């Protein structure tokens, strides 16, 4: 590997630095630094100063290259935001389809450039709103979608051939995608023109969130069936958003977020190859979803390291030939776990800095959290401020006018390489354990995250890590604005709607569709056409999920201590 630096100049630099440090040590004896050592949340040392000596092994063309060129460290597009700004999404959904549709229309009027749908827990877990297990949760953390009728209302007046839609849904992703396709068909929009993303990432559910239904094997089958179906029918759709966001929210470090997310990606690619798909047929439709936390420099470096690693994984491990298969395209969301109920206006500042880190890191799509999300679902005022944060970054700061503006910073390049080195070590360990599914089943991944979460919490409690307004700069306060409160009558209205739907639909067609779905599930044919047929005759999400439960069973978590 060729270094970017002259060896003679590096020797001169080393000698000059030694002289500088000798002089500095005398000053430090009188005025010491704030801490004995400075480290990122991942434990990476932040040196007093970084110099070319810290990146002397870097080869520009091999390790960085130009934007749009392998290994895509500097971005997946040659012009990045000079050509088109990132998609500005605001993750939204609550109560009923009518209420959420109003919020979507409001956000689009305010300049949002893509939809991002949040679903309530019953929808995520495959239960209809009138299921006893859904009681008290209908519409609470997202919108309730029981049937195609709800999806029609949710998307009413929104031209699906002109908007990109992200759906944060996993276990029931196939059903919601089928509903979206069916609504588009009713609008006269062919599925080939649809653009968007479904999260569809079950492995991270086993690791960090818990909204799984089926065991890993049938879950992986559903995922790869979606890959195969979308390749032919929804070619512009991202069939999975391999998610590090929730892994980070569970307590992982930036290094662990990169490593475990890419390990999940490897598992999905291996499953698709095992199912008979060709790497370059499905890999261009893979996408990623990362968290943006508070340590600004580490977060920027994290995104650059992840891009470089994924490019090498796809080219060297899986022998991809299409450059699009090697591109790590990602959506970013500011860190929900960093928001505080104390002094909530401070969250506006946190979110602005996190969003800026995502832009410096080269995100393709971005959601900015609202200031009140540690208290309740966000109000219209709060989501508007969050959206305006992105717009100010895009149009007023100038940071989108050049590609990868922090490249070449000694600190950024050194951090990028160090995160990559540490993440590779995790990937090698996971390979030794037999792959990501085995690592999850053994509890290895969960234990690593739990230990990191414990250490981080301990650092807050002993004030090694300052959280403004929580463990320092605390004040007596009252919430300076109104928070959103949901009308409990909305849950009752949603229950009535799904019950009335069952009375007026063609129940013989529903019965036939469910019988067909179970037959397909028992065999090896692709599940998506049968799910799409069931959706079109207004079979409910719960009915489809229960039919698959009968065939696949349910996953029971192994408790890890």
C-alpha positions in Angstrom: 0.0 0.0 0.0 1.2 3.4 -0.9 1.1 6.2 1.7 -0.1 9.7 0.9 2.9 11.1 2.8 6.6 11.3 2.1 8.5 9.1 4.6 11.2 11.8 5.1 8.6 14.4 5.9 6.9 12.0 8.3 10.2 11.6 10.2 10.6 15.4 10.4 7.0 15.6 11.6 7.6 13.0 14.3 10.6 14.9 15.6 8.8 18.3 15.6 5.9 16.7 17.5 8.2 15.4 20.2 9.6 18.9 20.6 6.1 20.3 20.8 5.0 17.8 23.4 8.1 18.5 25.6 7.2 22.2 25.6 3.6 21.4 26.3 4.3 19.2 29.3 5.7 22.2 31.2 2.5 24.1 30.6 0.3 21.1 31.6 2.1 20.9 34.9 0.7 24.2 35.8 -2.7 24.0 33.9 -3.8 20.4 33.5 -6.4 19.2 31.0 -10.0 18.6 32.0 -9.5 14.8 32.1 -6.6 12.4 32.2 -7.8 10.8 29.0 -10.4 11.5 26.4 -12.3 8.7 24.7 -15.3 8.3 22.4 -18.3 6.3 23.7 -16.8 3.3 21.7 -13.6 3.6 23.8 -11.5 5.0 21.0 -8.8 7.4 22.3 -9.2 10.9 21.2 -5.6 12.2 21.0 -4.7 15.7 22.0 -4.0 16.3 18.3 -4.0 14.1 15.2 -1.4 14.6 12.5 -0.4 12.9 9.2 1.5 10.4 11.4 -1.9 8.9 12.5 -3.0 8.2 9.0 0.4 7.5 7.4 -0.8 4.1 6.1 -3.7 5.6 4.2 -3.7 5.2 0.4 -6.0 7.7 -1.1 -7.2 5.6 -4.1 -7.5 2.4 -2.2 -9.0 3.6 1.1 -10.8 6.8 0.1 -11.0 7.3 -3.7 -13.4 9.8 -5.2 -17.1 10.0 -4.4 -19.1 7.5 -6.3 -16.1 5.2 -6.7 -15.2 2.0 -4.8 -14.9 1.7 -1.8 -17.4 4.6 -1.6 -15.8 6.0 1.6 -16.5 9.5 0.4 -20.1 8.8 -0.7 -22.1 6.6 -3.1 -22.8 9.4 -5.6 -20.1 11.4 -7.4 -21.9 14.7 -6.8 -23.9 13.8 -3.6 -25.9 16.8 -2.4 -24.7 19.1 -5.2 -26.9 16.9 -7.4 -29.9 16.2 -5.1 -30.3 16.8 -1.4 -31.0 13.9 0.9 -34.7 12.9 1.2 -36.2 14.7 4.2 -38.5 12.4 6.1 -40.3 12.9 9.3 -41.3 9.6 10.9 -45.0 9.9 11.7 -48.1 8.0 12.4 -50.5 7.8 15.3 -54.1 7.0 16.2 -56.2 6.2 13.0 -55.4 6.4 9.3 -57.4 9.6 9.1 -55.4 11.4 11.8 -52.1 10.2 10.3 -53.1 11.2 6.8 -53.7 14.8 8.1 -50.2 14.8 9.5 -48.6 13.5 6.3 -50.4 16.2 4.2 -49.2 18.8 6.7 -45.6 17.7 6.5 -45.7 17.5 2.7 -47.0 21.1 2.7 -44.1 22.1 4.9 -41.6 20.8 2.4 -41.0 17.2 3.5 -39.8 15.2 0.5 -40.6 11.6 1.6 -43.1 9.9 3.8 -42.0 7.8 6.8 -44.8 5.7 8.3 -44.8 4.6 12.0 -47.2 1.7 12.8 -48.7 0.9 16.2 -47.6 -2.1 18.2 -50.6 -4.4 17.3 -49.9 -3.7 13.6 -46.2 -4.5 14.1 -47.0 -7.7 16.0 -49.7 -9.0 13.6 -52.8 -8.3 15.6 -56.0 -6.5 14.5 -57.2 -3.6 16.6 -60.1 -5.6 18.1 -57.8 -8.4 19.3 -57.8 -8.6 23.1 -53.9 -8.4 23.0 -54.2 -5.0 21.3 -56.2 -3.4 24.0 -54.7 -0.1 25.1 -52.1 0.0 22.4 -54.1 0.9 19.3 -52.7 4.0 17.7 -50.3 4.7 20.5 -46.8 4.6 19.0 -48.0 4.7 15.4 -50.9 4.3 13.1 -53.3 1.3 13.3 -53.5 -0.5 10.0 -55.9 -3.5 10.0 -56.8 -3.8 6.4 -56.4 -2.4 2.8 -59.3 -0.1 3.7 -57.1 1.6 6.4 -54.2 1.9 4.0 -56.4 3.5 1.4 -57.4 6.1 3.9 -53.9 6.6 5.1 -52.6 7.4 1.6 -55.7 9.3 0.4 -54.7 12.2 -1.8 -51.0 11.3 -1.8 -49.7 10.5 -5.4 -47.7 7.3 -4.9 -45.9 7.7 -8.2 -44.4 11.0 -7.0 -43.5 10.4 -3.3 -41.0 8.0 -1.8 -42.4 6.1 1.3 -40.5 4.4 4.1 -42.4 2.0 6.2 -40.9 1.0 9.6 -42.3 -2.5 9.7 -40.7 -5.9 10.2 -42.7 -9.0 11.0 -45.7 -7.9 9.0 -43.6 -6.1 6.3 -44.8 -8.4 3.5 -48.5 -7.6 4.3 -47.9 -3.8 4.5 -46.0 -3.8 1.2 -48.8 -5.8 -0.4 -51.3 -3.2 0.9 -49.2 -0.4 -0.5 -49.0 -2.0 -3.9 -52.7 -2.6 -3.9 -53.5 1.1 -3.1 -51.1 2.2 -5.9 -53.0 -0.1 -8.3 -56.2 1.5 -7.3 -54.6 4.9 -8.0 -53.6 3.6 -11.4 -49.9 3.6 -10.5 -48.0 0.4 -11.6 -45.8 -1.2 -9.0 -42.7 -0.6 -11.2 -43.0 3.1 -10.5 -43.2 2.8 -6.7 -40.3 4.1 -4.7 -39.6 3.5 -1.0 -38.4 1.1 1.7 -39.7 -1.4 4.1 -37.5 -2.1 7.2 -38.1 -5.9 7.0 -35.1 -6.6 9.3 -36.0 -9.4 11.7 -32.6 -10.2 13.0 -32.3 -6.9 14.8 -35.7 -7.6 16.3 -34.3 -10.7 17.9 -31.3 -8.7 19.1 -32.8 -5.4 20.3 -36.5 -4.7 19.9 -38.7 -7.8 20.2 -41.4 -7.2 17.6 -40.9 -10.6 16.0 -43.6 -13.2 15.3 -42.1 -16.2 13.6 -38.9 -18.2 14.3 -35.7 -17.2 12.4 -36.0 -19.8 9.6 -39.5 -18.8 8.3 -38.7 -15.2 9.0 -35.7 -15.4 6.6 -37.9 -17.1 4.0 -40.4 -14.3 4.1 -37.6 -11.8 3.7 -36.0 -13.6 0.7 -39.4 -14.1 -0.9 -39.8 -10.3 -0.7 -36.4 -9.9 -2.3 -37.4 -12.2 -5.2 -40.8 -10.7 -5.7 -39.6 -7.1 -5.6 -36.8 -7.8 -8.2 -39.5 -8.4 -10.8 -42.5 -6.4 -9.6 -41.2 -3.4 -7.5 -37.7 -2.9 -8.9 -37.3 0.6 -7.4 -38.2 -0.4 -3.9 -35.6 -1.0 -1.2 -36.6 -4.5 0.0 -34.9 -4.2 3.4 -33.5 -1.5 5.6 -30.8 -3.3 7.6 -31.1 -1.5 10.8 -28.4 -0.4 13.3 -30.7 2.2 14.7 -32.4 0.0 17.3 -29.2 -1.8 18.1 -27.7 1.5 19.0 -30.9 2.5 21.0 -30.5 -0.7 23.0 -27.1 0.5 24.2 -24.6 -0.5 21.5 -21.5 1.6 20.8 -20.9 3.1 17.4 -18.4 0.3 16.6 -21.0 -2.4 17.7 -23.7 -0.7 15.6 -21.5 -0.9 12.5 -20.4 -4.5 13.2 -23.7 -6.0 14.2 -25.6 -4.2 11.4 -23.2 -5.4 8.7 -23.3 -8.9 10.2 -27.0 -8.9 9.8 -26.6 -7.8 6.2 -24.2 -10.7 5.6 -26.8 -13.1 7.0 -29.5 -11.7 4.7 -27.2 -11.9 1.6 -26.3 -15.5 2.5 -30.0 -16.4 2.9 -30.9 -14.9 -0.5 -28.0 -16.7 -2.2 -29.1 -20.0 -0.5 -32.6 -19.3 -1.9 -31.2 -19.3 -5.4 -31.0 -15.5 -6.0 -28.1 -14.0 -7.9 -26.1 -11.5 -5.9 -26.4 -8.6 -8.4 -30.1 -9.2 -8.9 -31.1 -8.3 -5.3 -28.1 -6.5 -3.7 -28.8 -3.1 -5.3 -32.2 -3.1 -3.5 -30.6 -3.5 0.0 -30.4 -0.4 2.2 -29.4 0.4 5.7 -30.7 2.5 8.6 -28.4 4.0 11.2 -28.6 6.0 14.4 -27.0 9.4 14.7 -25.8 9.9 18.3 -24.1 12.7 20.2 -20.4 12.2 19.7 -20.1 14.3 16.5 -16.8 13.2 15.1 -17.3 9.5 15.9 -20.7 9.5 14.2 -19.3 11.1 11.0 -16.5 8.5 10.9 -18.9 5.7 11.6 -20.8 6.2 8.4 -17.7 6.4 6.3 -16.3 3.2 7.9 -19.5 1.4 7.3 -19.6 2.3 3.6 -16.0 1.1 3.1 -16.6 -2.1 4.9 -19.8 -3.0 3.1 -18.2 -2.3 -0.3 -15.4 -4.7 0.5 -17.7 -7.4 1.9 -19.8 -7.4 -1.2 -16.9 -7.3 -3.6 -14.5 -9.7 -1.9 -16.7 -12.0 0.1 -19.7 -12.2 -2.2 -18.0 -11.5 -5.5 -20.6 -8.8 -6.6 -19.8 -7.3 -10.0 -22.4 -4.5 -10.2 -21.0 -1.4 -8.4 -24.6 -0.7 -7.1 -24.4 -4.0 -5.1 -21.4 -2.6 -3.2 -23.0 0.8 -2.3 -24.1 1.2 1.3 -27.1 3.5 0.9 -28.6 4.5 4.3 -31.3 6.4 6.0 -30.4 8.0 9.3 -32.4 9.1 12.3 -31.3 11.2 15.2 -31.0 9.3 18.4 -34.3 9.0 20.3 -32.4 7.7 23.4 -30.4 10.9 23.6 -33.6 13.0 24.0 -34.4 14.2 27.5 -37.7 14.9 29.2 -35.8 17.5 31.3 -35.3 20.9 29.5 -36.9 19.5 26.3 -35.9 22.6 24.2 -32.3 21.4 24.6 -33.3 18.5 22.3 -33.6 21.0 19.4 -29.8 21.6 19.7 -29.0 17.9 20.1 -31.0 17.0 17.0 -29.5 19.8 14.9 -25.9 18.6 15.7 -26.9 14.9 15.1 -28.5 15.9 11.8 -25.4 17.8 10.7 -23.3 14.7 11.5 -25.6 12.6 9.3 -25.1 15.1 6.4 -21.3 15.1 6.9 -21.5 11.3 6.9 -23.3 11.2 3.6 -26.9 10.0 4.4 -29.3 9.4 1.6 -32.3 10.1 3.8 -32.8 11.7 7.2 -35.4 11.9 10.0 -34.9 14.5 12.7 -36.6 13.8 16.0 -38.9 16.3 17.7 -38.1 18.1 20.9 -41.0 16.6 22.8 -40.6 12.9 21.9 -39.2 12.0 25.4 -42.6 13.1 26.7 -45.2 12.1 24.1 -45.9 11.8 20.4 -44.8 15.1 18.8 -47.0 18.0 18.1 -47.3 19.8 14.8 -45.2 22.7 16.1 -42.5 20.2 17.2 -42.3 18.3 13.9 -42.2 21.5 12.0 -39.1 22.7 14.0 -37.5 19.3 13.4 -38.1 19.5 9.6 -37.0 23.1 9.5 -33.7 21.9 11.1 -33.0 19.8 8.1 -34.0 22.6 5.7 -31.7 25.1 7.5 -28.8 22.7 7.2 -29.6 22.1 3.5 -30.1 25.6 2.4 -28.3 28.0 4.8 -25.1 26.4 6.0 -23.3 25.6 2.8 -22.3 22.1 4.0 -24.1 20.5 1.1 -22.1 22.4 -1.5 -19.1 20.1 -1.5 -18.8 16.4 -1.2 -17.5 14.8 2.0 -16.1 18.1 3.4 -14.4 16.5 6.4 -12.4 14.1 4.4 -8.7 14.5 4.9 -9.1 15.6 8.5 -6.5 13.7 10.4 -9.0 13.0 13.2 -11.8 11.9 10.9 -9.6 9.6 8.8 -8.0 8.1 11.9 -11.4 7.5 13.6 -12.8 6.0 10.4 -9.9 3.5 10.2 -10.1 2.7 13.9 -13.8 2.1 13.8 -13.3 -0.2 10.8 -10.5 -2.1 12.5 -12.6 -2.7 15.6 -15.8 -3.6 13.6 -13.8 -6.2 11.5 -12.8 -7.8 14.8 -16.4 -8.3 15.7 -17.2 -9.7 12.3 -14.4 -12.2 12.5 -15.7 -13.3 16.0 -19.2 -13.7 14.6 -17.9 -15.9 11.7 -16.1 -18.0 14.3 -19.4 -18.5 16.1 -21.1 -19.8 12.9 -22.6 -16.6 11.7 -25.0 -14.0 13.0 -28.0 -16.2 13.6 -25.9 -18.5 15.8 -24.4 -15.5 17.5 -27.9 -14.2 18.3 -29.1 -17.6 19.5 -26.1 -18.0 21.7 -26.7 -14.6 23.3 -23.3 -13.3 22.3 -24.6 -10.2 20.6 -27.1 -9.3 23.3 -24.5 -9.7 26.0 -22.1 -7.3 24.2 -24.8 -4.7 23.9 -25.9 -5.1 27.5 -22.4 -4.6 28.7 -22.0 -1.5 26.7 -25.3 -0.1 27.9 -24.3 -0.8 31.5 -20.9 1.0 31.1 -22.6 4.0 29.4 -25.2 4.3 32.2 -22.4 4.0 34.8 -20.5 6.8 33.1 -23.6 9.1 33.4 -24.1 8.2 37.0 -20.5 9.0 38.0 -20.6 12.1 35.7 -17.8 11.0 33.4 -20.5 11.6 30.7 -22.4 14.9 31.2 -26.0 15.0 30.0 -27.0 18.7 30.1 -30.1 19.1 32.2 -30.0 15.6 33.6 -26.8 15.1 35.6 -25.5 18.6 35.3 -27.0 22.1 34.8 -30.2 20.9 36.4 -33.0 23.3 37.1 -36.6 23.4 38.4 -38.9 23.6 35.4 -42.2 23.1 33.9 -42.8 21.9 30.3 -42.9 25.1 28.2 -45.4 23.8 25.7 -48.4 21.6 25.2 -47.8 17.9 24.5 -50.0 15.8 22.2 -52.8 13.8 23.8 -54.7 11.2 21.9 -58.4 10.9 22.2 -59.3 7.5 23.7 -62.4 7.4 21.4 -60.1 6.9 18.4 -59.3 3.4 19.5 -63.0 2.6 19.8 -63.6 4.0 16.3 -60.7 1.9 14.9 -62.2 -1.3 16.5 -65.6 -0.5 15.0 -64.2 0.0 11.6 -62.4 -3.4 11.4 -65.5 -5.2 12.8 -67.8 -3.5 10.3 -65.4 -4.4 7.5 -65.7 -8.1 8.3 -69.5 -7.9 7.9 -69.5 -6.3 4.4 -66.6 -7.8 2.6 -66.8 -11.1 0.6 -65.9 -13.6 3.4 -65.9 -16.6 1.1 -63.1 -14.9 -0.9 -61.3 -14.2 2.4 -61.7 -17.8 3.4 -60.3 -19.0 0.1 -57.4 -16.6 0.2 -56.4 -17.7 3.7 -56.6 -21.4 2.6 -54.4 -20.7 -0.4 -51.9 -18.7 1.8 -51.5 -21.6 4.2 -50.9 -24.0 1.3 -48.2 -21.8 -0.1 -46.6 -21.4 3.4 -46.5 -25.2 3.7 -44.6 -25.5 0.4 -41.8 -23.5 -1.2 -43.5 -21.1 -3.6 -43.1 -17.4 -3.1 -45.5 -16.1 -0.4 -45.9 -12.6 -1.8 -48.5 -13.3 -4.5 -50.7 -15.2 -2.0 -50.4 -12.3 0.5 -51.2 -9.8 -2.2 -54.4 -11.7 -3.2 -55.5 -11.9 0.4 -54.9 -8.2 0.9 -57.0 -7.3 -2.1 -60.1 -9.0 -0.8 -59.7 -7.1 2.5 -58.4 -10.0 4.6 -57.1 -8.3 7.7 -53.5 -8.1 8.8 -54.3 -10.1 11.9 -56.0 -12.9 9.9 -53.0 -13.1 7.5 -50.6 -13.2 10.4 -52.5 -15.8 12.3 -52.7 -18.0 9.2 -48.9 -17.9 8.9 -48.6 -18.5 12.7 -50.5 -21.8 12.2 -47.9 -22.9 9.7 -44.7 -21.3 11.1 -45.3 -21.2 14.8 -44.1 -18.3 17.0 -40.6 -17.5 18.3 -39.9 -17.7 22.0 -36.9 -15.7 23.2 -34.0 -17.3 25.0 -33.4 -15.3 28.2 -29.8 -14.0 28.4 -28.2 -13.2 31.7 
